[in-house]
Amino acid sequence: MMPPARPLRWIPQLLAGICILLLLNGCAVWHSIFGDEENLTPAELMTQGMEEFNDGDFEAAAEIFQKIKDRYPYSKFATRAELKMADAQYEKGLFDEAYDSYTEFEKLHPKNPDVPYVMFQKGMCNFRRVSTIDRDQSYTREAKEVFERLIKMYRKSPYAERARRKVRECYIKLAEHEVYVGDYYFKMGKYRPALDRYLYLIEHYPDVGQYYSALEKVKICKEKIAEQKDEDMSWWGRLKSSIFD
């Protein structure tokens, strides 16, 4: 027969020792064991924010970067936190907020080496909101303007080369929109506004693939407009004859 288990008399002493240790060392021990976000240094917060960002939790990352900005505005990590918060907003699809954050960064830190990247991201905030060719292309034009400014200011930056490719894409989308609208008027028999669209396309987007198609449509529109003019003159002639004869 097994003897009854002895009570573990050392447990109370162990617990008492832990309590004394915590009392003697205070928050430092608590922080080292359990962590305390309120007492994290800017470097620790930055590390935590980047871990959240790399794990895809952009909302949590943005909150941490905002804490760095609020608590340690003069820290060397504050500028980096501003940029990464904008990146987190961009990754979340909050393009209005991200655009504003990038703009603020560019305004506050015009000499920062990350400005070419920031400008490219501003262009992408607009580019990502570009709609289909049958819709208004305001975001396309705004994206093109930002990319072109980047190219002009930072020609040797690797982001300038990426911006050039995006400008080309913007031109194609704008040209496709003009073709769409011109074709719509053409099918409706409204040859004058159709002609204006095709001529605008030829003048502003001559190298994006729709040039020769637009030239052909211009020729047809002019023929149709001339026919309509002849018909109008003929109708007016018949009307005058009926009145004065």
C-alpha positions, 0 to 999 in steps of 0.5 A: 500500500502506497504511503499518503503523499506529503503536502508540498510545503515548499510552495508557500515559500516559493510564492513568498519569494516571488512576491518579495522579488517583485516588490524589491525590483518593482516595474522592471521585473514586471516589464521583463516578464510580462511586458508593458507597452506604456514603458516601451522605448521608441526602438522597442515600439518600432520593432513591434510595429515592424513585426505587425507590419511584416505579419500583415496586421497593418491596422495594429502596425499603424496604431503603434507607429502613431504612438511613436509619433505622439510619445516620442516626436523628437526621437530618431524613430519618429520620422521612420514611424511617419513613413511606415504609418503611411505605408500601413494605410496604403496596404490597408487600401486607405488611399485618401489617408495614405495620400495625406500622410505621404503629403505631410511627410514630403512637406515636413521632410523635403530633404529626406532621401525617402522623398522619391519613394514617397512621391511614387507612393502618392502617385500609386494612391491615385493610380490604385483608384483608377476606374474603368475606361467608361468612368471619369479619369480624374485619378488617372490624370492626378497620378500621371501628374505626380509621376511626371513631377517625380521624374522631373525632380529625381531623374536618377532615382530608381523610382523615376524609372518605375514612374515612367512605366506608370506614366505610360500606363496612365496615357494608355488609360486616358487614350482608351477613355477618349476612344470610348467616349468618341465611339459612344458619340459616333454610334449615336450619330453625334459626329461633331463631338465624336470628331472633337474626341478623336482629334484630342486623342491624336493631339495628346496621345499620339504614341499609345496605339489608337492613333491610326484608328482615330485618324480613320474615325476622323475621316469618317466623322468629317464625311458624315458632318459634310453629308449632314451639312448638305442635307441641311442645305438641301432641306433649307433650299426646299423650305425656301422654295415652298415659301416663295414659290 
